[in-house]
């Protein structure tokens, strides 16, 4: 059961409308590394998790990502202003002005619709946690790119908050992975001699390259 609280995690406002930047921010609403993707991925992964603490972690973060999605949508809404004018978005997503009536849509910065294909679910906790860690890292990168391309102080405050929450999620997923790293696919595979072999396939190798050393220590796996 979900309950909608009419309060954002962080205040959302803009200094002035900026439809072109609103089109860029659509990437974090309906893009492959956006908030909706994160919410749906973590929620979908949670369905078969047996560990109650980790299951709650996935659902808690999924719920927060929905809250982030609402923050991004409201920021886009404010940036779009009040005038339907496709000419104010010379490149990228223009559906907001020709189809949605300025309503933030579930599309990315190029106007491609959000798809469930963005969501990665394997049923293996180790694999899903590593996927989530990577997802949070990619989301941070997108937010960093967005942060650099706007001078609006209010928008930058919102992005700064969201970027730091992605790092918090990243840290929580890493901690969860540390607790289960010897289970599932990490226990079932990587246990033979083949898992401890390293092949240097780049000749000549750069001077001093650690991984080019034939005596390199291979990654460790559970026995």
C-alpha positions as CSV (number, residue, x, y, z in Angstrom):
1,X,0.0,0.0,0.0
2,X,1.3,3.5,-0.8
3,X,0.3,6.8,0.7
4,X,0.9,10.1,-1.1
5,X,2.2,12.8,1.2
6,X,1.6,16.3,-0.3
7,X,5.1,17.4,0.6
8,X,8.3,17.2,-1.4
9,X,11.5,15.8,0.1
10,X,13.1,19.2,-0.8
11,X,11.5,22.5,-1.8
12,X,11.1,22.8,-5.6
13,X,11.2,26.2,-7.4
14,X,12.8,28.0,-10.3
15,X,14.0,31.5,-10.8
16,X,12.4,31.8,-14.3
17,X,10.9,29.6,-17.0
18,X,13.4,27.8,-19.3
19,X,11.6,25.4,-21.7
20,X,14.9,24.3,-23.4
21,X,16.3,23.2,-20.0
22,X,13.0,21.6,-19.2
23,X,13.5,19.4,-22.2
24,X,17.0,18.4,-20.9
25,X,15.6,17.6,-17.5
26,X,13.0,15.2,-19.1
27,X,15.9,12.7,-19.2
28,X,15.6,12.2,-15.4
29,X,11.9,11.8,-15.7
30,X,11.5,9.3,-18.6
31,X,15.0,8.4,-19.5
32,X,17.0,5.2,-19.1
33,X,18.7,6.4,-16.0
34,X,15.8,8.4,-14.6
35,X,13.7,8.3,-11.5
36,X,10.8,6.3,-12.9
37,X,13.2,3.6,-14.1
38,X,14.9,3.4,-10.7
39,X,11.5,3.2,-8.8
40,X,10.2,0.4,-11.1
41,X,13.5,-1.5,-11.1
42,X,13.9,-1.6,-7.3
43,X,10.2,-2.4,-6.7
44,X,10.2,-5.1,-9.3
45,X,13.4,-6.7,-7.9
46,X,11.9,-6.7,-4.4
47,X,9.1,-9.1,-5.1
48,X,11.3,-12.3,-4.6
49,X,13.7,-11.0,-2.0
50,X,13.5,-13.2,1.1
51,X,15.7,-11.2,3.4
52,X,13.2,-8.8,5.1
53,X,15.7,-6.1,5.8
54,X,17.0,-5.9,2.2
55,X,13.4,-6.3,0.8
56,X,12.4,-3.2,2.9
57,X,15.5,-1.4,1.7
58,X,14.5,-1.9,-2.0
59,X,10.9,-0.8,-1.3
60,X,11.9,2.2,0.7
61,X,14.3,3.4,-2.0
62,X,11.8,2.7,-4.7
63,X,9.2,4.8,-2.8
64,X,11.7,7.6,-2.4
65,X,12.5,7.5,-6.1
66,X,8.8,8.0,-6.9
67,X,9.1,11.1,-4.7
68,X,12.1,12.2,-6.7
69,X,10.1,11.7,-9.9
70,X,7.5,14.0,-8.6
71,X,10.2,16.6,-7.8
72,X,11.6,16.4,-11.2
73,X,8.2,16.6,-12.9
74,X,7.3,19.7,-10.8
75,X,10.6,21.3,-11.8
76,X,10.0,20.6,-15.4
77,X,6.5,22.0,-15.0
78,X,7.8,25.3,-13.6
79,X,10.5,25.5,-16.2
80,X,8.0,25.1,-19.1
81,X,6.1,28.2,-17.9
82,X,2.6,29.0,-19.3
83,X,3.0,29.4,-23.0
84,X,2.7,26.5,-25.5
85,X,5.5,27.3,-27.9
86,X,7.5,24.6,-29.6
87,X,9.9,27.2,-31.0
88,X,11.2,27.7,-27.4
89,X,12.7,24.2,-27.6
90,X,14.8,24.3,-30.8
91,X,16.2,20.8,-30.3
92,X,15.3,17.7,-28.5
93,X,12.0,16.8,-26.9
94,X,9.1,19.1,-28.1
95,X,6.2,16.8,-27.3
96,X,5.5,18.8,-24.2
97,X,4.5,21.7,-26.5
98,X,2.7,19.8,-29.3
99,X,1.1,16.9,-27.5
100,X,1.1,17.2,-23.7
101,X,-0.1,20.8,-23.2
102,X,3.0,21.5,-21.1
103,X,2.4,18.5,-18.9
104,X,5.7,16.7,-18.1
105,X,5.5,13.4,-20.1
106,X,7.1,10.0,-19.6
107,X,9.7,10.7,-22.3
108,X,13.4,11.3,-22.3
109,X,15.2,14.4,-23.5
110,X,14.9,13.3,-27.2
111,X,11.1,12.5,-26.9
112,X,11.4,8.7,-26.8
113,X,8.8,7.1,-24.5
114,X,9.8,5.5,-21.3
115,X,9.9,1.7,-21.5
116,X,10.0,-1.3,-19.2
117,X,13.1,-2.4,-21.2
118,X,15.0,0.0,-19.0
119,X,14.3,-2.2,-16.0
120,X,16.8,-4.9,-15.1
121,X,15.6,-7.8,-12.9
122,X,17.5,-11.1,-12.6
123,X,16.2,-12.7,-9.4
124,X,19.8,-13.0,-8.2
125,X,20.4,-10.6,-5.3
126,X,24.1,-10.1,-6.0
127,X,23.5,-9.3,-9.6
128,X,20.5,-7.0,-8.9
129,X,22.4,-5.1,-6.2
130,X,25.4,-4.6,-8.5
131,X,23.0,-3.4,-11.2
132,X,21.4,-1.0,-8.8
133,X,24.8,0.4,-7.7
134,X,25.6,1.0,-11.3
135,X,22.2,2.6,-11.9
136,X,22.7,5.0,-9.1
137,X,26.1,5.9,-10.4
138,X,24.8,6.6,-13.8
139,X,22.0,8.7,-12.4
140,X,24.6,10.8,-10.5
141,X,26.5,11.3,-13.8
142,X,23.4,12.6,-15.6
143,X,22.6,14.9,-12.7
144,X,26.1,16.2,-12.8
145,X,25.8,17.0,-16.5
146,X,22.5,18.7,-15.9
147,X,24.0,20.7,-13.0
148,X,26.7,22.1,-15.2
149,X,24.3,23.3,-17.8
150,X,22.0,25.6,-15.8
151,X,22.6,28.9,-14.0
152,X,19.2,28.9,-12.2
153,X,20.2,28.7,-8.5
154,X,16.8,27.2,-7.5
155,X,17.1,24.5,-10.1
156,X,20.7,23.8,-9.1
157,X,19.6,23.4,-5.4
158,X,17.0,20.8,-6.4
159,X,19.6,18.9,-8.6
160,X,22.2,19.1,-5.8
161,X,19.7,17.5,-3.4
162,X,18.8,14.7,-5.8
163,X,22.4,14.0,-6.7
164,X,23.3,13.6,-3.1
165,X,20.3,11.3,-2.5
166,X,21.6,9.1,-5.4
167,X,24.9,8.8,-3.5
168,X,23.0,7.8,-0.3
169,X,21.2,5.1,-2.2
170,X,24.5,4.0,-3.8
171,X,26.0,3.7,-0.3
172,X,23.0,1.7,1.0
173,X,23.1,-0.7,-1.9
174,X,26.9,-1.2,-1.5
175,X,26.4,-2.0,2.2
176,X,23.6,-4.5,1.3
177,X,25.9,-6.1,-1.3
178,X,28.7,-6.5,1.3
179,X,26.3,-8.6,3.4
180,X,25.2,-11.0,0.7
181,X,28.3,-11.1,-1.6
182,X,29.0,-14.7,-0.8
183,X,25.5,-15.9,-1.9
184,X,23.6,-16.6,-5.1
185,X,25.6,-16.4,-8.3
186,X,28.8,-15.4,-6.3
187,X,28.5,-18.7,-4.5
188,X,27.4,-20.9,-7.4
189,X,30.0,-19.7,-9.9
190,X,33.6,-18.5,-9.8
191,X,34.8,-21.5,-7.7
192,X,37.0,-23.3,-10.2
193,X,40.6,-22.8,-11.3
194,X,39.3,-21.0,-14.4
195,X,38.0,-18.2,-12.2
196,X,41.5,-17.5,-10.9
197,X,43.3,-17.2,-14.2
198,X,44.4,-13.9,-15.8
199,X,45.3,-13.6,-19.5
200,X,47.3,-10.6,-20.6
201,X,46.0,-10.1,-24.2
202,X,47.6,-6.7,-24.8
203,X,51.2,-6.9,-26.1
204,X,53.2,-4.9,-25.6
205,X,51.7,-3.8,-22.4
206,X,52.2,-0.3,-21.0
207,X,55.2,0.0,-18.7
208,X,54.2,-0.5,-15.1
209,X,50.7,-1.6,-15.8
210,X,49.6,-3.8,-12.9
211,X,47.2,-5.9,-14.8
212,X,49.8,-6.7,-17.4
213,X,52.0,-8.4,-14.8
214,X,51.7,-12.1,-15.2
215,X,52.0,-12.4,-11.4
216,X,48.9,-10.3,-10.9
217,X,46.7,-11.5,-8.0
218,X,43.4,-12.8,-9.5
219,X,40.1,-11.7,-8.0
220,X,39.1,-13.7,-4.9
221,X,36.0,-15.9,-4.9
222,X,34.4,-18.0,-2.2
223,X,35.4,-21.6,-2.0
